[in-house]
């Protein structure tokens, strides 16, 4: 039945006739009537060959559909990560430019540039630790910029003392603010926790050959990997969402959007 063409009063009258709750706005009343219609329809007892019978009994005639959720916060973090990577390559280039006559400063600049690239890659992949690692690199870079302020080299923008030291502080502070904004404003559930598998493999290898154990190496389980099964409020189809997710999702079965609280 086309409930959308009926008025709210007509819809509430139908709810009253069926013994249903009549309060709520039009959308809520329509959903209530649709759910009542579905509850009165005969359930299919056929089980597809590839579906486990236990799962069939749990979810009904439809299996949960895996959905993927994207949000603007993730895009901002990835864009920030790409910017960090680009800046890291710039710092590596500056280190190579000065390497012939300033070997010590170029070495430090090269390490800082590689640190930016590493932190940027982790940020693009959605890991919180990527932005945190970049902030640490910025602090070290800022300190070296002050120490080598009076030198013309790859570690400072002081240009041999031509520019004031306040400029170095302003540049470092501005970069820290840009990197810290996603950490301060984004929902923690939008980040991946822990470290990627390839990083864990490297650290485990270092832990094997190192005389000192890496005490910080603890595998963290990403809460976003855990899923819960919910039912679409429009068609009652089961679907899986991350257990920590809150927001709007689109049902793959009926194409309608609804809010997960």
C-alpha positions as CSV (number, residue, x, y, z in Angstrom):
1,X,0.0,0.0,0.0
2,X,1.2,3.5,-0.8
3,X,1.2,5.0,2.7
4,X,3.1,8.1,1.6
5,X,0.0,9.4,-0.3
6,X,-2.1,9.3,2.9
7,X,-2.4,12.0,5.4
8,X,-1.1,11.7,9.0
9,X,-4.6,11.5,10.3
10,X,-5.5,8.7,8.0
11,X,-2.4,6.8,8.9
12,X,-3.0,7.2,12.6
13,X,-6.6,6.0,12.1
14,X,-5.2,2.8,10.4
15,X,-2.8,2.3,13.3
16,X,-5.7,2.6,15.8
17,X,-7.8,0.1,13.8
18,X,-4.9,-2.4,13.9
19,X,-4.3,-1.8,17.6
20,X,-0.9,-0.2,17.0
21,X,0.7,2.8,18.7
22,X,-0.6,6.1,17.1
23,X,2.0,8.6,18.4
24,X,4.9,10.0,16.3
25,X,5.4,11.9,13.0
26,X,4.3,10.6,9.6
27,X,7.6,8.8,8.9
28,X,7.4,6.9,12.2
29,X,3.8,6.0,11.6
30,X,4.5,4.7,8.1
31,X,7.4,2.6,9.3
32,X,5.1,1.1,12.0
33,X,2.4,0.2,9.5
34,X,5.0,-1.3,7.1
35,X,6.5,-3.4,9.9
36,X,3.0,-4.6,10.8
37,X,2.4,-5.6,7.1
38,X,5.6,-7.5,7.0
39,X,4.8,-9.4,10.2
40,X,1.6,-10.6,8.7
41,X,3.2,-11.9,5.5
42,X,4.1,-15.6,5.4
43,X,7.8,-16.3,6.0
44,X,9.8,-18.3,3.4
45,X,11.1,-21.6,4.7
46,X,13.4,-22.3,1.7
47,X,17.1,-22.2,2.6
48,X,19.7,-21.5,-0.1
49,X,22.3,-24.3,-0.5
50,X,25.2,-22.1,0.4
51,X,23.6,-20.7,3.6
52,X,24.3,-22.2,7.0
53,X,21.1,-23.4,8.6
54,X,22.0,-21.9,12.0
55,X,22.6,-18.6,10.4
56,X,19.3,-18.9,8.5
57,X,17.4,-19.4,11.8
58,X,19.2,-16.5,13.3
59,X,18.6,-13.9,10.6
60,X,15.5,-15.2,8.8
61,X,15.3,-15.5,5.0
62,X,17.9,-12.9,4.3
63,X,21.5,-12.9,5.3
64,X,23.2,-9.8,6.7
65,X,24.8,-7.6,4.0
66,X,28.2,-6.2,4.6
67,X,28.2,-2.4,4.1
68,X,31.1,0.0,3.9
69,X,30.8,3.4,5.5
70,X,32.8,6.5,4.5
71,X,32.7,9.9,6.1
72,X,34.2,13.3,5.6
73,X,36.5,13.0,8.6
74,X,38.3,10.0,6.9
75,X,38.8,12.1,3.8
76,X,40.2,15.0,5.8
77,X,42.7,12.7,7.5
78,X,43.8,11.2,4.2
79,X,44.3,14.6,2.6
80,X,46.3,15.6,5.6
81,X,48.4,12.5,5.2
82,X,49.1,13.2,1.5
83,X,50.2,16.7,2.5
84,X,52.5,15.3,5.1
85,X,54.0,12.9,2.6
86,X,54.6,15.7,0.1
87,X,56.3,17.8,2.8
88,X,58.4,14.8,3.7
89,X,59.7,14.4,0.2
90,X,60.5,18.2,0.1
91,X,62.6,17.8,3.3
92,X,64.4,14.8,1.8
93,X,65.2,16.8,-1.3
94,X,66.6,19.6,0.8
95,X,68.7,17.1,2.7
96,X,70.2,15.8,-0.5
97,X,70.8,19.3,-1.8
98,X,73.0,20.2,1.2
99,X,74.5,16.8,1.7
100,X,77.9,17.5,0.0
101,X,79.0,20.3,2.4
102,X,76.8,19.8,5.5
103,X,76.8,16.1,6.1
104,X,75.6,16.2,9.8
105,X,72.7,18.6,9.2
106,X,71.7,16.7,6.0
107,X,71.6,13.4,7.9
108,X,69.2,14.8,10.5
109,X,67.1,16.5,7.8
110,X,67.0,13.2,5.9
111,X,65.7,11.3,9.0
112,X,63.1,14.0,9.6
113,X,61.9,13.9,6.0
114,X,61.6,10.1,6.2
115,X,59.7,10.5,9.5
116,X,57.2,12.8,7.8
117,X,56.8,10.3,4.9
118,X,56.3,7.4,7.3
119,X,53.7,9.4,9.5
120,X,51.9,10.5,6.3
121,X,51.6,6.9,5.0
122,X,50.1,5.8,8.3
123,X,47.7,8.8,8.2
124,X,46.5,8.0,4.7
125,X,45.8,4.5,5.8
126,X,43.6,5.9,8.6
127,X,45.8,5.1,11.7
128,X,45.7,7.5,14.6
129,X,49.4,6.8,15.3
130,X,50.3,8.3,11.9
131,X,49.2,11.8,13.0
132,X,50.8,11.3,16.5
133,X,54.1,10.2,14.9
134,X,54.0,13.3,12.7
135,X,53.5,15.6,15.7
136,X,56.5,14.1,17.4
137,X,58.5,14.6,14.2
138,X,57.4,18.2,14.1
139,X,58.5,18.8,17.7
140,X,62.0,17.4,16.9
141,X,62.1,19.3,13.7
142,X,61.1,22.6,15.4
143,X,63.8,22.1,18.1
144,X,66.5,21.5,15.5
145,X,65.3,24.5,13.6
146,X,65.9,26.7,16.6
147,X,69.3,25.1,17.4
148,X,70.5,25.6,13.8
149,X,68.7,28.9,13.3
150,X,71.9,30.9,12.5
151,X,73.1,28.3,9.9
152,X,72.1,28.2,6.2
153,X,71.1,24.6,5.9
154,X,68.3,22.1,5.5
155,X,67.2,22.2,9.2
156,X,66.1,25.8,9.6
157,X,64.3,28.6,7.8
158,X,66.4,31.1,9.6
159,X,68.7,31.5,6.5
160,X,71.8,32.2,8.6
161,X,69.9,34.5,11.0
162,X,68.3,36.7,8.3
163,X,64.8,35.7,9.4
164,X,63.8,36.1,13.0
165,X,63.6,33.0,15.2
166,X,59.9,33.8,15.8
167,X,59.4,32.7,12.2
168,X,60.6,29.2,12.9
169,X,58.3,29.0,15.9
170,X,55.3,30.2,13.9
171,X,56.0,27.7,11.1
172,X,56.3,24.8,13.6
173,X,53.3,25.8,15.5
174,X,51.1,26.3,12.4
175,X,52.1,22.8,11.1
176,X,51.4,21.2,14.5
177,X,47.9,22.8,14.5
178,X,47.1,21.5,11.1
179,X,48.2,17.9,12.0
180,X,46.5,18.1,15.4
181,X,43.1,19.3,14.2
182,X,41.8,15.9,13.0
183,X,42.9,14.4,16.4
184,X,41.1,17.0,18.3
185,X,37.9,17.2,16.3
186,X,37.3,13.7,14.9
187,X,35.4,10.9,16.5
188,X,37.9,8.3,17.8
189,X,36.0,5.6,16.0
190,X,36.9,7.1,12.7
191,X,40.6,6.1,13.2
192,X,42.2,2.7,13.1
193,X,43.8,1.7,16.3
194,X,47.1,0.1,16.8
195,X,49.6,-0.3,13.9
196,X,49.4,-2.0,10.5
197,X,50.4,-5.6,10.1
198,X,53.6,-4.8,8.1
199,X,54.8,-2.5,10.9
200,X,54.1,-5.2,13.5
201,X,56.1,-7.7,11.4
202,X,59.1,-5.2,11.3
203,X,58.9,-4.5,15.0
204,X,58.7,-8.2,15.8
205,X,61.8,-8.8,13.7
206,X,63.7,-6.1,15.5
207,X,62.5,-7.5,18.8
208,X,64.0,-10.8,17.9
209,X,67.5,-9.5,17.1
210,X,67.6,-6.7,19.7
211,X,69.1,-7.3,23.1
212,X,66.4,-5.0,24.6
213,X,62.7,-6.1,24.3
214,X,60.3,-3.7,22.7
215,X,58.0,-3.3,25.8
216,X,55.6,-1.0,23.8
217,X,54.7,-3.7,21.4
218,X,51.2,-4.7,22.3
219,X,48.7,-5.8,19.7
220,X,45.5,-3.7,19.9
221,X,42.3,-5.0,18.5
222,X,40.6,-2.5,16.3
223,X,37.0,-1.9,17.6
224,X,36.0,-1.0,14.0
225,X,36.7,-4.6,13.0
226,X,33.8,-5.8,15.2
227,X,30.4,-5.8,13.6
228,X,26.9,-6.0,14.9
229,X,23.7,-7.0,13.1
230,X,20.9,-4.5,12.9
231,X,17.7,-4.4,10.9
232,X,16.7,-1.8,8.4
233,X,13.8,0.3,9.7
234,X,12.2,0.4,6.3
235,X,12.4,-3.2,5.0
236,X,13.6,-5.0,8.1
237,X,16.6,-6.5,6.2
238,X,19.5,-7.5,8.4
239,X,22.9,-5.8,7.8
240,X,26.2,-5.4,9.5
241,X,27.7,-2.2,10.8
242,X,30.8,-1.5,12.9
243,X,29.9,-1.8,16.6
244,X,31.2,1.8,17.3
245,X,29.5,3.5,14.4
246,X,26.8,6.1,14.9
247,X,25.3,8.0,11.9
248,X,23.4,7.4,8.7
249,X,23.6,4.2,6.7
250,X,22.0,3.1,3.4
251,X,20.3,-0.2,3.2
252,X,21.6,-2.3,0.3
253,X,18.3,-4.1,-0.1
254,X,15.8,-1.2,-0.3
255,X,18.1,1.7,-0.9
256,X,16.6,3.8,1.9
257,X,18.7,5.6,4.5
258,X,18.2,5.5,8.3
259,X,20.1,6.5,11.4
260,X,22.1,4.2,13.6
261,X,22.2,5.4,17.2
